[in-house]
Structure formats: C-alpha cells, structure tokens
Amino acid sequence: LRSTSGAIQVRNVAGPVRIENSYGEVRVEDAPGGVEVRNTSGGVTLDRIGAHAVIESSYDAVRVNTLDGDLRVTAKSAAVKADGVSGAAAVTTS
C-alpha cells in the first residue's frame, strides 16, 4: 500500500504487508506474515504480527505489541516502545 497523505489501517491480512506513507498514522493488526513500514511524519502501531517487522519512521511514535519474530526500527525524532517481541530487536533513533 502507498499513500501520500492520510491514515492507513490494515487488519487480518494473511500474507506479507508492505506500506509506504506520509503525514498519517499507520496501524497493522493481526498479520501473520512479515510487515515492512516506511512512514514520514506519522506514527506506526503494529499489534499481533506473526513474523519479522521492519519500520522506518519519523516525527511520531512507533509502537509494537506482540511480535513473533525479529524487529528492526529506524526512527528519527520519534519515541519507540516495543512489548512482547519474541526475536531480536534492533532500534536506531536520532
């Protein structure tokens, strides 16, 4: 999915999820495949993800709850909160 201005919500997707967005919140819930999100000037929330997650975000919070896999986050001017990550977690902030 790709958007240039607005919120994106994805729920109950069987396969991998890839999202590019600007100026809006991204929320992904109940996705058993891997998730990749690139979001500028908007927050990212992932809930109940069944595989790895890769997130690039700026200027709003990143939240990850219940991830069954590895997590990699690159965040610029953003807080990062992760809970329930079963794999390795690598977080880079600036």
N, C-alpha and C positions, 0 to 999 in steps of 0.2 A: 504494500500500500504506500502511496505517496500523496502528501498534502503540503500546501504551502501556507495555509492559514486556517487553523481550526483544530478542534479536538478529534482524536481517533480512539475508538473503543473496539476491542476485539475480544470475543468470548467463544469458548468451546470450538476451537479450530483443531482439527486432527493432525495437520501437517505442520511444517516449519512456518514461522511468521517472520517477515522482514518489513520494517516500517521506516520511512524517511518522512520527517515532518518539521515544520517551523511554526512558531508562535501559537502553540496549543498543547494541551495535555495529551499524553499517550498512555493508555491503560490496556493491558493484556491480561486476561484471566482464563484459567482452565485450558491451557495449551500444552499437550503432551510432547510436542516437538520443540526444537530449539527456537529461540527468539533472538532477533537482532533488531536493535532500535537505534536510529540516529535522529536526535531531536535538538533543535536550536531554539532557545528562548521558550522552553516549555518543560514541564515536569514529566517524569516517567514513573509509572507504577506497574509492577509485574506481580501477579498473585497466582500461585499454584501452577508453576511451569514444570513440565516433566523432563526437560533436558537442559543443555547449556543456555546461557544468556550472555549476549554482548551488547553493551549500552554505551553510546556516546551522547552526552547531553551537556547543555549549558544553561545557566541562569535560572534554574529551578531545581527542586529536589528530585532525587532518584530514590525510589523505594522498591525493595524486592522482598517478598514474603513467600516462603515455601518454594524453593527451587531444588529440583532433583538433578543436580549437575553442577558444572563449574560456572563461575560468574566472573566476568571481566567488565569493569566500569571505568570509563574515562569521563571525568566531569569537570567543567570549567565554571567557577563561581557558583557551585552547587553543593548542597549537603547530600550525603549518601547514607542510607540506612538499609541494612540487609539483615534478615532474620530467617532462619531455617534453611540455610544453604548447605546441601549435602556434599558438595565438592569443594574444590579450591576456589578462593576468592582473591582477585587482584583488582585493587582500586587505586586509580591515579586521579588526584584532584589538583587544581591550580587556581 
